Amino acid sequence: MLSSAWATSTRATGSGRWSTSGASAPADRFLRTIGFRRAAESAWKSLSPCARELVEAYVRGINSFLFSSSARPVEFRILRCTPAPFDPVDSLVWAKLMAWDLARNARDEIRRARFVAAVGEKRAAELLPPVPEEPTILEEGEWKPGAGNRKLASGNRFPPRFPMPDDRFPFPVWERLDAAFERAGARDPDDPGPGSNSWVLAGSRTVSGKPILANDPHLALRAPSVWYVARLVAPGFSVAGATLPGLPGVVIGHNDRIAWALTSLEPDVEDLFIEKLDPADPSRYRWREEWKRFETRRETIRVRGGSDAVVLVRSSVHGPVVSDVLEGASTLGRAVALRWTALDDSDRTAEAIEGIDRAPGWDEFVSAVRLFRAPPQNFLYADVAGHIGYTASGAIPIRPRADGLLPASGAGEDDWRGYVPFEELPRALDPARGFLVAANNRVVPGRAADRIAGDWQEPYRARRITQRILAEGKLGVSDVRSIQLDRVSLQAEELLPLLLDTMPADAPSRDALARLSAWNREFAPESAAAAIYAAWYGELARMPEDELGSVPAGVVRSRFLIRALASDSDWCDDVRTPAREACADFRSATLARAVSFLRGRLGHDPARWRWDRLHHARFPHGVFEAVAGLRGIFSLEAGQGGDASTVNVGAYRLDGSFRMTDGPSYRQIVDLADPGAAVFIHPTGQSGNVFDRRYRDLLPLWRRGEYLPFVAPPRKTLVLRPK
């Protein structure tokens, strides 16, 4: 309950009301411009009466605690603020913020636009090569985009093109707009990115003879935990799993008949449209060969200790004009509007969660998933009858010509043409091979996947999970647990052969190469070789910095590095020096820098180097991480293994900090032979009270790869009786 109470800070973020708590007005202005709360209000109207009743009951419970208990979270006291009553729309704001956290397409478009401006279209495409065609979630023949799937099958051809609209903005404008997105909490392209693992095994592949389903969603690490694990039992109803404080229902979990798992579908759900303004009247923009007037609304931001700020928000047919938050926006001659699926009027995602929780079988499950709009997800399914399945979900835009990788013209030719109908999204029940793996990899073979997204995450996790499943024979829960905790890097397996013949510049580099030659490619916490590889990779990832100049490279993909090193590419040359450096020179120099860094950070004795001394999972508190005197109390940290390519993921920033920003925010394993014996773990703890031991008591278990049972003897029982 304390976690739910502190979730009120999240609704302040989504509603653009942080200035009343002493935070910055510029972030509030951007959030109000986007209109999270307005979108949540529209979503509330689209819910069924039954779904509204459930949310209202949940909200009454939160408010009962907030205003009757003396145990309010200490954050409110430190901030010297009294929480306002929670309302039903606040719950839906939470869902919108989760969709915002998983959608980073707008910032990716800005980054690509800056790449094109810095190095041209051809070299920008080299920086962002397409992912391999395999592995896919559904294989050839398991789902066919036939006559009923024309809209999905008619996707654009790839590799991606980089067309910029004729009315492109000056380069510095994109830099400033990117900073505005960052202030509003949009995910940074420098972050490795959220991801998730899930897989389901048919009974033919398990020891128990029934399906086993596993899931570990990878989200930004936070304190308190983003999840609250609950088991809800009522007459005729029993469900257990991970809930999001502030939103009723179990998002990932199982009931007595079925179990389900979620991973991000990785869809492109945001586009930036460049609107051409009327030189004689900047309140109008050009759309479909005519001048159209912007819609406007006024937003008042109340600032504690200061004057209220009144913001005029403009919207085009595409969405809110986000460039208006920039200084001097009225002099630009253009405007940038954000089109985002989560801002649409109709959104019944909250209703979908309730339906999934109650579903007794596949048909009812699919009917509920149909309502799940944002963020689009991969759903894996298993039931006690022995069935396994997959379905995609969510609003997937249909783009008539643009590929969604760069800002598009707002003139009308690139407007979305609706959404792919749910019936045409990929789906399969009981595939013959007896298993399915969804780890943010391509969904289906061929062009149909390109209509969902123009970019996907590296396929290493999906490959490794598949590799382990095919190698193990029949699997039990302990085997599935071993796969969830696997830290072998197939990225290192692919890249390292291109590095091992490097000419060492000195004795420490020679010793490092010897350790890498003997390395088993496992990012174990105690591994010195893993630390060497990661430090070297960080230096290799600086390859395009000289060409890009002041433009951040973001997450440099390993497939770019592998292609460049294998072909002795010009990317290895430092254009800032008169001599031409070959890739052999680049490898030698970067290894020497990496080893020098490690000697400075971990000492001169490589035998004492450990990956977890360098690589720490950081769980920042949402507010007090920025306060030096409180950071050590509210934020948590622990040394950790893994990297962005391992199943037991340990994604970290490539800025030299090696800070693990994203990771397994929750793990569950359900054997449908006995759903009641399902196990789980999530980091930090169940409590939102920093002075409660349960605020952090699960962190050591999570780090060691241990699990807890959902069903255990209760310490306390709370019985709710209607008045």
VOMI-451443 format. One record per residue (C-alpha): residue in one letter; x negated, y, z negated. Coordinates in steps of 0.5 Angstrom, whole numbers, plus 2048, in hexadecimal, padded with zeros to 3 digits. Example, Ala and Ser with C-alpha at 12.3 -4.5 7.8 and 13.67 -1.06 7.14 Angstrom:
a7E77F77F0s7E57FE7F2
//
This chain:
m800800800l7FA8057FFs7F8803806s7FF805808a7FF80C804w7F880E807a7FA80D80Et7FE81380Ds7F781780Ft7F8813816r7FF816817a7FC81D815t7F681C81Bg7FB819820s80081F81Eg7FB82481Fr7FB826818w7F4825815s7F382D814t7F882D80Fs7F382880Bg7ED82D80Da7EB82A813s7EA82D81Aa7EF83181Ep7EC82F824a7ED828824d7F4829821r7F582D828f7F382882Cl7F7823829r7FD827829t7FC828830i7FC821832g80282082Ef80181A82Ar80781B825r80C81E82Ba80A81782Ea80C813828e812817827s81481582Ea81280E82Cw81780E826k81D81082As81C80A82Fl81C804829s822800828p826801822c8237FB81Fa81C7FD820r81D80481De820801817l81A7FD816v816803816e81A807812a81A80280Cy81280180Dv81280980Cr816809806g811804803i80B808804n80F80F802s81180B7FBf80A80A7FAl8088107FCf80C8147F7s80D80F7F1s80680D7F0s8018107ECa7FC80C7F0r7FC8107F6p7F580F7FAv7F08147F7e7EE8177FEf7F581B7FDr7F281E7F7i7EB81F7FAl7EE8237FFr7F38277FBc7F98257FFt8008227FEp80281D803a80881F807p80E819807f80C81480Cd812814812p81380F817v81081381Dd809812818s80980B819l80980C821v804811821w7FF80B81Ea801807824k7FF80D829l7F980E825m7F7807826a7F880782Dw7F480D82Ed7EE80A82Al7EE80482Fa7EF809835r7E980C838n7EA80D83Fa7EB81583Fr7E481583Cd7E1810841e7E4814847i7E081A844r7DA816843r7DA81484Aa7DC81B84Dr7D581D849f7D181784Cv7D4819853a7D2820852a7CB81E84Fv7C9819854g7CE81885Ae7D381385Bk7CF80E85Er7CA80E858a7D080F853a7D3808856e7CC805854l7CD80784Dl7D380484Cp7D37FD850p7DA7F9850v7DA7F384Bp7D97EC84Ee7E07E9851e7DF7E384Bp7E17E1846t7E87E3847i7EE7E2842l7F27DE847e7EE7DA84Ce7F07D9853g7F77D5854e7F97D784Dw7FD7DD84Fk7FE7DF856p8007E6858g8057E485Da80B7E7860g80D7E9859n8077ED857r8067F185Dk8047F7859l7FF7F4855a7FC7F185Bs7FB7F785Fg7F57FA85Bn7F07FE85Er7E97FB860f7E37FB85Cp7DE7FC85Bp7E0803859r7E080985Df7DE81085Ap7E381585Dm7E381C85Ap7E982085Cd7E8826860d7EA82B85Br7E5828856f7E382C84Fp7DC82F84Ef7D782A84Bp7D782E844v7DE82E843w7DE826843e7D982683Dr7DD82B839l7E482783Ad7E0821838a7DE824832a7E5826831f7E781F831e7E281D82Cr7E5822827a7EB81E828g7E9818826a7E881582Dr7E480F82Ed7DD811830p7DA80E836d7D380D832d7D780882Ep7D6801830g7DE801830p7E37FD82Dg7E47F682Fs7E77EF82Cn7E77E882Ds7EC7E382Dw7ED7DC82Fv7F27D682Fl7F17CF82Fa7F67CA831g7F77C482Ds7F37C0832r7ED7C3830t7EE7C3829v7ED7BE823s7F47BF820g7F77BE827k7FB7C5826p7F97CC829i7F47D0825l7F47D8826a7EE7DC824n7EE7E4825d7E97E9822p7EB7F0825h7E57F5825l7E77FC823a7E3802820l7E0800819r7E4804814a7E580580Cp7EA80380As7EB7FD80Fv7EF7FF815w7F37F9813y7F87F680Dv7F97EF80Da8007ED80Br8047E780Al80B7E880Bv8117E3808a8187E4808p81E7DF809g81D7DD810f8177E1812s80F7E0810v80A7E3814a8027E4812g7FD7E8815a7FA7EF816t7FE7F5815l7FC7FD817p7FE801810g803806813l806801818p80B7FB815g80A7F4818v8047F0819v8007F181Fi7FC7EB820g7FE7E581Ch8027DF81Cn8097DD819d80C7D6818r80C7D481Fi8077D8823a8017DC823w7FE7E2827a7F87E6829l7F77EC82Ct7F17EF830s7F07F6834l7F37F583Be7ED7FA83Dp7F27FE841d7F1805844v7F7809841e7F5810841d7F3814847l7F181B847f7F482084Di7F182684Fe7F782B850k7F6831855l7F9837853d7FC83D857p7F7843857a7FD848857d800844851p7FC83F84Cs80383D849r804839850y800833853r800830859w80482985Ar807826860e80682C864e809831860w80883585Ak80B832853r80B83684Df808832847e80C830841t80A83483Ar80B833833r80983682De805832827t804836820i7FE83381Dr7FE835815v7F7836812r7F683680Bg7F383C809g7F383F80Fs7F8842814d7FD83D818a7FA83C81Fv80083C825v7FE83882Bl801838832v801831835r80283183Cs80482A840s804828847v80882384Ah80281E849g802820841p7FF82583Cv7F982A83Fv7F382883As7EF82D83Ed7F383383Av7EF831834l7E8834837e7E683B836g7E783F83Ca7EC83A83Fs7F083F842t7EA841847l7E983A84Ag7EE83B84Fr7EF83384Ea7F282F849v7F2828846a7F8824844l7F881D840r7FC818843w7FD81283Et80180C83Da80280D836l805814837d80B81283Ad812812837s81480B837d80F807832r81280182Et80C7FE82Ca80E7FE825e8147FA827a8107F582Ai80C7F3824e8127F2820g8147ED826i80D7EA826d80E7E881Fr8147E581Fa8137E1826p8147D9825g8117D882Cw80E7DA833d8157DD836e8167E1830f80F7E382Fv80F7E6836s8157E9836a8127ED830v80B7EE833r80F7F2839l8117F8834f8097F8832r8077FF836a801802833p7FC800833p7FC7FB838q7FA7F4835n7F87ED837f7FC7E8833l7FA7E1831y7FF7DC82Fa8007D582Bd8067D2828v8077CC824a80A7C882Ag8037C882Dh8047CE832i7FE7D3834g7FF7D9838y7FD7E083At8017E683Ca7FE7ED83Es8027F383Bg8037FA83Ba804800840i7FF7FF846p80080584Bi800804852r7FB809856p7FD80A85Dr7F680C85Fa7F180E85Ad7ED809856g7EE80C84Fl7E680D84El7E681484Fp7EA81A84Ea7EF81B854s7F3820858g7F9823855a7FC82485Cg80181E85Be7FD819860d7FA81685Ad800816855w80280F852r80880B855g80A80884Fy80880284Bv8077FB84Dp80D7F784Bf80C7F3845e80E7ED849e8087EE84El8037EE849p7FF7E8848r8027E2844a8007DB843l8037D583Fd7FF7CF83Dp7FA7CF842a7F77C8844r7F07CA842g7F37CA83Af7F07D1838l7F07D8839v7EB7DE837a7EC7E5837a7E67E9835n7E77F0839n7E57EC840r7E97ED846v7F07EA846v7F07E684Dp7EC7E5853g7EC7EA859r7F07F185Aa7F57F0855a7F17F184Fd7EE7F8853r7F57FB852i7F57FA84Ba7EE7FD84Ag7E87FF84Ed7E37FE848w7E37F8843q7DE7F683Ee7D87F283Fp7DA7EB83Fy7D57E883Ar7DA7E6834a7DF7E3839r7D97DF83Cr7D67DC836i7DD7DA833t7DF7D6839q7D87D3839r7D97D1831i7E07CE832l7DE7CA838a7D77C7834e7DB7C582Eg7E07C0830k7E67C082Bl7E67C6826g7E87C781Fv7E97CD81Bs7E27CD819d7DF7CD820v7E47D3822r7E17D681Cs7DA7D581Fi7DB7D8826q7DE7DE822l7D87DF81Ed7D37DD825r7CE7E2826v7CA7E082Cs7C97E5831l7CB7E3838q7C97EA83Aa7C27E9837e7C27E283Be7C37E6841l7BE7EC840l7B87E983Cp7B57E5842l7B47EC846l7B07EE840l7AC7E983Dd7A77EA843t7A67F1841m79E7F3840p79D7F5839a79A7FC837d7977FA831a7977F482Cp79D7F6828s7A17F582Fr79D7EF830d7A07EC82Aa7A77EE82Bl7A77EB832a7A57E482Er7AA7E5829l7AF7E682Fs7AD7E0833a7AE7DC82Dw7B57DF82Bn7BB7DB82Cr7BF7E182Ee7C37E1827f7C57E8824a7C47E581Dp7C37EA817e7BC7E7816s7BA7E781Da7B47EB81Ea7B47EA826a7BB7EC826a7B97F3823i7B37F3828y7B87F282Ea7BD7F782Ba7B87FC82Bw7B57FB832y7BC7FB834g7BD802831e7B7804835l7B980183Ca7C080483Br7BC80B83Cm7BB809843p7C080E846e7BE814841d7B9818846e7BE81884Cl7C481A848g7C181F844s7C682283Fv7CB81D841p7CC81883Ba7CB81183Eg7D080E83Av7D0806839v7CB80483Er7CD7FD841s7C97F7841r7CB7F6848f7C87FC84Al7C17FB846i7C17F4849r7C27F6850a7BD7FC850l7B87F884Da7B97F2851s7B87F6857d7B37FB855s7B7800856d7B6808856w7BA809850c7B380684Cd7AF80C84Fd7AF81284Av7B181884Fr7AE81D84At7A781A84Bp7A381B852a7A1814852r7A680E854e7A780984Fa7A9802851c7AD7FE84Ca7A77FA84Ad7A5801847f7AB803844r7AC7FC841s7A57FC83Ea7A680483Bt7AD802838l7AA7FC835a7A5800832r7AA80582Fa7AE80082Cv7A97FD828s7A6803826f7AD805824l7AE7FF820r7A77FF81Cg7A980681Ar7B0804818l7AF7FD815g7A77FD814h7A17FA817d7A27F3816p7A77F081Ba7A87EA816r7AC7EE812w7B07F1817r7B87EF817w7BD7F181Bd7C27F3815r7BD7F8813l7BE7FC819h7C57FA81Bh7CA7FC815a7D27FC816r7D4803814f7DC803811p7DD80B811h7E280E80Dg7E7812811v7E681880Df7E0818808e7DB81580Da7D981C80Fv7D981E807a7D281D805g7D481C7FDl7D98177FFr7D7813805g7D380E800i7D980D7FCf7DF80C802s7DB80A808l7D8803808e7D280080Ba7CF7F980Cg7C97F6810q7CC7F2816g7CA7ED81Cg7CD7ED823d7CD7F2828a7D27F482Es7D17EE832t7D27E982Cv7D87E582An7D77E7823v7D77EE826g7D27F4823a7D37F9828y7CE7FF826r7CC806829l7C780782Dd7C480D82Ag7BF80A826s7C3809820f7C5802821r7CC80481Dm7D17FF81Et7D7803820d7DC7FD822g7DD7F6820p7E27F081Es7E77F481Ay7EB7EE819r7EA7E681Aq7EF7E181Ai7EF7DA81Cv7F67D681Cd7F77CF81Dl7FE7CD81Fa7FD7C781Cd7FE7CA816p8007D2817g8007D380Fa7F87D180Fa7F67D7813v7F07DB811f7EE7E2812i7E97E780Fh7E87EF811p7E37F380Et7E37F8808g7E97F6804q7F17F6803s7F17FC7FFg7F1803801n7EE8067FAv7E78077FAf7E78057F2d7EA7FE7F3r7E57F87F5r7EA7F67FAy7E87FC7FEr7E17F9800d7E17F27FDl7E27EE804l7DC7F1807p7D77EC805l7DC7E7807w7DD7EA80Er7D57EB80Fr7D47E380Dg7D97E1812e7DE7DE80Cy7E67DE80Dl7EC7DE808p7F27DA808f7F87DE80Av7FC7DA805a7F97DA7FEp7FC7D97F7p7FF7E07F6r7FC7E57F0k8027E97F1t8097E97F4l80D7EF7F6v8147ED7F7l8187F37FBr8207F37F9p8257F77FDk8287FC7F9
//
